[in-house]
């Protein structure tokens, strides 16, 4: 097991693009869609053998603490911490640092997420292991970039520069810049260039290095972490957390810390990776029939092709339709073209403004 190394799994998202199955009460990371296992449970399992269970934390929303503990029973209950309000990933990373600092001021930690699917787990663990070792030695902030396999418009990218080091098969490059989700033409250029990698949203750094970065680029988060760390595990912690979060603006760690910092390294991630960002991407992990239909649950088709169907506890029948997403849930049904699946959040926003539907969100 890695000594003085920790992982913090971010699991506070609502997974709105997976509505109507994913809701504020049962977000996608706790849905049992993968052979009865949740994405959160799979995230915890990926760390087995690398870190002891008490070195793994989960940050979720306050209302999801109970369901998260049920989904990750191997973890100590006190290691699952609920944010009183969502303030995006910069706040969550600062809270993660405070949790680790309270346990081990010399610690190194990995920020990983609860809604990814990965393969080649030995390679993934070795990537973390070598990143921990480098973060112990150097004043660096490490991000993981995934070698792209197609010109994705759904991911941000990291522009990788010169090689900084190669450790036990893992290559670390200096990160030149982070870029937002591109259009298709730009994504094709990135793929052809060979030095752009998918931004996986996973990070490794020491408590010291990240504390310095917060102090330089986001002092309000540095102050928050300093106030919270001495209170971790004490009765005063929840009230202090609520007070501190109430002062914060929403901002991602990419904008707040990674983009303005000059000591960023990118570990080349050569393991299989998918952030499962929409219903069609989920379908990539299930077998299709001869007509390209992917179904989870009871589904029958006639002259239908290329559809994604999730139908639990009832029969869904498709006749003469192509390239649709059809999701049956308790009290709601979603039907949309696969090409519009990224826009499901627009439906969620619409329903949020109608009191009669809020119980479905």
C-alpha positions as CSV (number, residue, x, y, z in Angstrom):
1,X,0.0,0.0,0.0
2,X,1.1,3.5,-0.7
3,X,2.3,5.4,2.4
4,X,1.2,8.9,3.1
5,X,-0.9,8.8,-0.1
6,X,-4.6,9.4,-0.3
7,X,-7.4,9.6,-2.9
8,X,-10.4,11.8,-2.8
9,X,-13.3,10.8,-5.0
10,X,-15.5,13.7,-6.1
11,X,-19.1,12.5,-6.2
12,X,-21.3,15.5,-5.8
13,X,-22.6,15.9,-9.3
14,X,-26.3,15.4,-10.2
15,X,-25.7,13.7,-13.6
16,X,-28.4,15.8,-15.2
17,X,-27.6,14.4,-18.7
18,X,-28.8,11.0,-17.3
19,X,-32.2,12.2,-16.4
20,X,-34.8,10.8,-15.7
21,X,-33.0,7.9,-14.0
22,X,-30.4,10.2,-12.5
23,X,-31.9,12.7,-10.1
24,X,-30.8,14.8,-7.1
25,X,-31.7,11.9,-4.8
26,X,-30.2,9.2,-6.9
27,X,-27.5,10.7,-9.2
28,X,-25.8,8.6,-11.8
29,X,-22.8,7.6,-9.6
30,X,-25.1,5.6,-7.4
31,X,-27.3,4.0,-10.1
32,X,-26.8,0.3,-10.5
33,X,-26.5,0.1,-14.3
34,X,-23.3,-2.0,-14.6
35,X,-24.2,-5.5,-13.6
36,X,-25.7,-4.3,-10.4
37,X,-22.7,-2.2,-9.5
38,X,-22.6,1.5,-9.1
39,X,-20.1,3.8,-10.7
40,X,-19.0,4.9,-7.2
41,X,-18.4,1.4,-6.1
42,X,-16.3,0.8,-9.2
43,X,-14.3,4.0,-8.4
44,X,-13.6,2.7,-4.9
45,X,-12.6,-0.8,-6.3
46,X,-10.1,0.8,-8.7
47,X,-8.1,1.9,-5.7
48,X,-7.9,-1.5,-3.9
49,X,-4.4,-2.7,-3.4
50,X,-3.0,0.8,-4.0
51,X,-4.5,2.6,-1.0
52,X,-6.0,1.3,2.3
53,X,-9.7,2.0,2.6
54,X,-9.1,4.6,5.4
55,X,-6.9,6.6,2.9
56,X,-9.9,7.0,0.5
57,X,-12.3,9.9,1.0
58,X,-15.5,10.8,-0.9
59,X,-16.8,14.3,-1.2
60,X,-20.5,14.4,-2.1
61,X,-23.4,16.7,-1.4
62,X,-24.8,16.8,2.1
63,X,-28.1,15.2,1.1
64,X,-26.3,12.3,-0.6
65,X,-24.1,11.2,2.3
66,X,-26.3,8.4,3.4
67,X,-26.8,6.9,-0.1
68,X,-23.1,7.3,-0.8
69,X,-22.2,5.4,2.4
70,X,-24.5,2.6,1.3
71,X,-22.8,2.5,-2.1
72,X,-19.3,2.4,-0.6
73,X,-19.6,0.3,2.6
74,X,-15.9,-0.5,2.6
75,X,-14.9,3.1,3.4
76,X,-15.0,4.4,7.0
77,X,-18.3,6.4,7.3
78,X,-16.4,9.5,8.5
79,X,-14.4,9.5,5.2
80,X,-17.6,10.4,3.3
81,X,-18.1,14.2,3.6
82,X,-21.1,16.2,2.4
83,X,-20.8,19.7,0.9
84,X,-23.5,21.9,2.3
85,X,-23.9,23.6,-1.2
86,X,-22.3,22.9,-4.5
87,X,-19.4,25.3,-5.3
88,X,-17.7,23.5,-8.2
89,X,-14.4,21.6,-8.2
90,X,-12.1,24.3,-6.8
91,X,-13.9,24.3,-3.5
92,X,-14.1,20.5,-3.5
93,X,-10.4,20.2,-4.1
94,X,-9.6,22.7,-1.3
95,X,-11.8,20.7,1.1
96,X,-10.1,17.5,-0.1
97,X,-6.7,19.1,0.8
98,X,-8.0,20.0,4.3
99,X,-9.2,16.5,4.9
100,X,-5.9,15.0,4.0
101,X,-3.9,17.8,5.8
102,X,-5.8,17.0,9.0
103,X,-4.6,13.4,8.8
104,X,-1.1,13.9,7.3
105,X,0.4,17.4,6.7
106,X,3.1,15.7,4.5
107,X,0.5,13.8,2.5
108,X,0.0,13.5,-1.2
109,X,-3.4,13.1,-2.7
110,X,-5.1,12.2,-5.9
111,X,-8.4,13.8,-7.0
112,X,-10.5,11.3,-8.9
113,X,-14.1,11.2,-9.9
114,X,-17.0,8.8,-9.3
115,X,-18.5,8.8,-12.8
116,X,-15.7,7.4,-15.0
117,X,-15.3,3.9,-16.5
118,X,-11.7,2.7,-16.8
119,X,-9.9,-0.4,-18.1
120,X,-6.3,-1.5,-17.8
121,X,-6.4,-1.0,-14.0
122,X,-2.8,-2.0,-13.5
123,X,-1.8,0.8,-15.8
124,X,-4.2,3.2,-14.0
125,X,-2.7,2.3,-10.6
126,X,0.8,2.6,-11.9
127,X,0.0,6.1,-13.2
128,X,-1.2,7.1,-9.8
129,X,1.7,5.4,-8.0
130,X,4.4,7.2,-10.1
131,X,2.4,10.5,-9.8
132,X,2.4,10.1,-6.0
133,X,6.2,9.6,-6.1
134,X,6.8,12.6,-8.3
135,X,4.5,14.8,-6.3
136,X,6.4,13.9,-3.1
137,X,9.7,15.1,-4.7
138,X,8.7,18.1,-6.7
139,X,6.7,21.3,-6.3
140,X,4.3,20.3,-9.1
141,X,0.6,19.9,-9.8
142,X,0.0,16.8,-11.9
143,X,-3.0,16.3,-14.2
144,X,-3.7,13.1,-16.1
145,X,-4.2,13.4,-19.9
146,X,-5.7,10.6,-21.8
147,X,-4.3,9.6,-25.2
148,X,-7.2,10.5,-27.6
149,X,-8.6,7.7,-29.8
150,X,-11.0,9.9,-31.8
151,X,-11.6,13.7,-32.3
152,X,-14.0,14.1,-29.4
153,X,-15.9,17.4,-29.0
154,X,-17.2,16.4,-25.6
155,X,-13.9,16.7,-23.7
156,X,-11.5,19.5,-22.9
157,X,-7.9,19.0,-23.9
158,X,-4.4,19.5,-22.4
159,X,-1.6,20.7,-24.7
160,X,1.5,18.7,-23.7
161,X,5.0,20.1,-24.1
162,X,8.4,18.7,-23.4
163,X,9.0,15.5,-21.4
164,X,9.8,16.3,-17.8
165,X,10.4,12.7,-16.6
166,X,9.7,9.1,-17.3
167,X,9.0,7.0,-14.2
168,X,8.5,3.2,-14.5
169,X,6.8,3.5,-17.8
170,X,4.8,6.6,-17.1
171,X,5.7,9.7,-19.1
172,X,5.3,13.2,-17.5
173,X,5.2,16.2,-19.8
174,X,5.0,19.9,-19.0
175,X,1.5,21.1,-19.6
176,X,1.5,24.2,-21.9
177,X,-2.2,25.0,-21.7
178,X,-5.7,23.7,-21.1
179,X,-8.3,24.2,-23.9
180,X,-12.1,24.0,-23.7
181,X,-14.3,21.5,-25.6
182,X,-13.5,22.1,-29.3
183,X,-15.7,22.0,-32.4
184,X,-15.1,19.0,-34.7
185,X,-12.7,20.6,-37.0
186,X,-10.5,21.8,-34.1
187,X,-10.7,18.3,-32.5
188,X,-9.5,16.8,-35.7
189,X,-6.5,19.2,-35.7
190,X,-5.7,18.2,-32.1
191,X,-5.8,14.5,-32.9
192,X,-3.5,15.0,-35.9
193,X,-1.1,17.2,-34.0
194,X,-0.4,14.4,-31.5
195,X,0.4,16.6,-28.5
196,X,-3.2,17.2,-27.3
197,X,-4.7,14.9,-24.7
198,X,-8.2,14.5,-23.2
199,X,-8.5,16.3,-19.9
200,X,-9.6,13.5,-17.6
201,X,-10.3,15.8,-14.6
202,X,-7.9,13.8,-12.3
203,X,-5.1,15.5,-10.4
204,X,-2.3,14.6,-8.0
205,X,-0.4,16.9,-5.8
206,X,1.1,17.2,-2.3
207,X,-0.7,19.1,0.4
208,X,2.2,21.6,0.4
209,X,2.2,22.2,-3.4
210,X,-1.6,22.7,-3.6
211,X,-1.6,24.9,-0.5
212,X,0.9,27.2,-2.2
213,X,-1.2,27.2,-5.4
214,X,-4.3,28.2,-3.4
215,X,-2.5,30.9,-1.6
216,X,-1.2,32.4,-4.8
217,X,-4.2,32.0,-7.1
218,X,-7.3,31.6,-4.8
219,X,-6.6,33.0,-1.3
220,X,-10.2,32.6,-0.2
221,X,-9.9,28.9,-0.6
222,X,-6.5,28.8,1.1
223,X,-8.1,30.5,4.1
224,X,-11.0,28.2,4.1
225,X,-8.8,25.1,4.1
226,X,-6.7,26.5,6.9
227,X,-9.7,27.1,9.0
228,X,-11.3,23.7,8.3
229,X,-8.2,21.4,8.7
230,X,-8.0,21.7,12.5
231,X,-11.7,21.0,12.9
232,X,-11.9,17.8,10.8
233,X,-13.4,15.0,12.9
234,X,-14.6,17.4,15.5
235,X,-18.2,18.4,16.3
236,X,-17.6,21.9,15.1
237,X,-16.7,20.8,11.6
238,X,-20.1,20.7,9.9
239,X,-21.1,24.2,11.1
240,X,-17.7,25.6,10.1
241,X,-17.9,23.9,6.6
242,X,-21.4,25.5,6.1
243,X,-20.1,28.9,7.1
244,X,-17.0,28.7,4.9
245,X,-18.9,27.4,1.8
246,X,-21.4,30.2,2.2
247,X,-18.6,32.7,1.3
248,X,-17.6,31.0,-1.9
249,X,-18.3,31.6,-5.6
250,X,-18.6,28.7,-8.0
251,X,-15.4,28.1,-10.0
252,X,-13.7,25.0,-11.4
253,X,-10.2,24.0,-10.3
254,X,-9.1,24.2,-13.9
255,X,-10.0,27.9,-14.1
256,X,-9.0,28.8,-10.5
257,X,-5.7,26.9,-10.2
258,X,-4.5,24.9,-13.1
259,X,-4.7,27.4,-15.9
260,X,-2.8,30.2,-14.1
261,X,-0.2,27.9,-12.5
262,X,3.2,27.4,-14.2
263,X,4.2,24.2,-12.4
264,X,1.7,21.8,-14.1
265,X,2.8,18.4,-15.3
266,X,0.7,16.0,-17.3
267,X,0.9,12.3,-16.8
268,X,0.2,10.5,-20.1
269,X,-2.7,8.2,-19.3
270,X,-2.6,5.1,-21.5
271,X,-5.4,3.2,-19.8
272,X,-8.9,2.9,-21.2
273,X,-11.1,5.8,-20.0
274,X,-14.6,7.1,-20.6
275,X,-16.3,9.8,-18.5
276,X,-19.8,8.4,-19.5
277,X,-21.2,11.8,-20.1
278,X,-24.4,11.0,-21.8
279,X,-26.8,8.1,-22.6
280,X,-25.1,7.3,-25.9
281,X,-21.7,7.1,-24.2
282,X,-23.2,4.7,-21.6
283,X,-24.3,2.5,-24.5
284,X,-20.7,2.0,-25.5
285,X,-20.3,-0.3,-22.6
286,X,-23.1,-2.7,-23.5
287,X,-23.6,-5.1,-26.4
288,X,-25.7,-4.1,-29.3
289,X,-28.1,-6.3,-31.3
290,X,-27.7,-6.9,-35.1
291,X,-29.3,-3.6,-35.8
292,X,-27.2,-1.6,-33.5
293,X,-29.8,-1.2,-30.7
294,X,-28.5,-1.2,-27.2
295,X,-31.0,-2.0,-24.5
296,X,-30.9,-2.3,-20.7
297,X,-34.0,-4.0,-19.4
298,X,-37.0,-5.2,-21.4
299,X,-37.1,-4.0,-25.0
300,X,-38.4,-5.4,-28.3
301,X,-37.8,-3.9,-31.7
302,X,-39.2,-4.1,-35.2
303,X,-37.4,-2.3,-38.0
304,X,-35.6,-0.2,-35.5
305,X,-31.9,0.5,-35.5
306,X,-29.2,2.4,-33.6
307,X,-31.3,3.1,-30.6
308,X,-30.4,3.3,-26.9
309,X,-33.2,2.0,-24.6
310,X,-33.2,1.9,-20.8
311,X,-36.4,0.2,-19.6
312,X,-36.4,-1.1,-16.1
313,X,-39.4,-2.9,-14.7
314,X,-41.5,-2.5,-17.9
315,X,-41.5,-3.4,-21.6
316,X,-40.5,-0.7,-24.2
317,X,-41.3,-1.6,-27.8
318,X,-39.8,0.3,-30.8
319,X,-41.2,0.3,-34.3
320,X,-39.6,1.8,-37.3
321,X,-37.4,4.4,-35.5
322,X,-33.7,5.0,-35.7
323,X,-31.0,6.7,-33.5
324,X,-33.2,7.5,-30.5
325,X,-32.5,7.5,-26.8
326,X,-35.5,6.2,-24.9
327,X,-35.3,6.1,-21.1
328,X,-38.2,4.8,-18.9
329,X,-38.1,5.9,-15.3
330,X,-40.7,6.0,-12.4
331,X,-43.0,8.9,-13.3
332,X,-41.1,10.1,-16.4
333,X,-40.0,9.0,-19.9
334,X,-37.3,10.7,-22.0
335,X,-37.2,10.4,-25.8
336,X,-34.7,12.3,-27.9
337,X,-32.4,11.8,-30.9
338,X,-29.0,10.5,-29.9
339,X,-27.4,13.6,-31.4
340,X,-29.3,15.7,-28.9
341,X,-28.5,13.7,-25.8
342,X,-26.0,16.3,-24.5
343,X,-29.0,18.7,-24.3
344,X,-31.0,16.7,-21.7
345,X,-29.9,19.3,-19.2
346,X,-32.2,21.7,-21.0
347,X,-35.2,19.5,-20.2
348,X,-34.1,19.4,-16.5
349,X,-33.8,23.2,-16.5
350,X,-37.3,23.5,-18.0
351,X,-38.8,21.2,-15.4
352,X,-37.0,22.9,-12.5
353,X,-39.1,25.9,-13.3
354,X,-42.4,24.0,-13.0
355,X,-43.3,23.1,-9.3
356,X,-45.4,20.2,-10.4
357,X,-42.4,18.4,-11.8
358,X,-39.7,19.1,-9.3
359,X,-40.2,15.8,-7.5
360,X,-38.9,14.2,-10.7
361,X,-35.6,16.0,-10.5
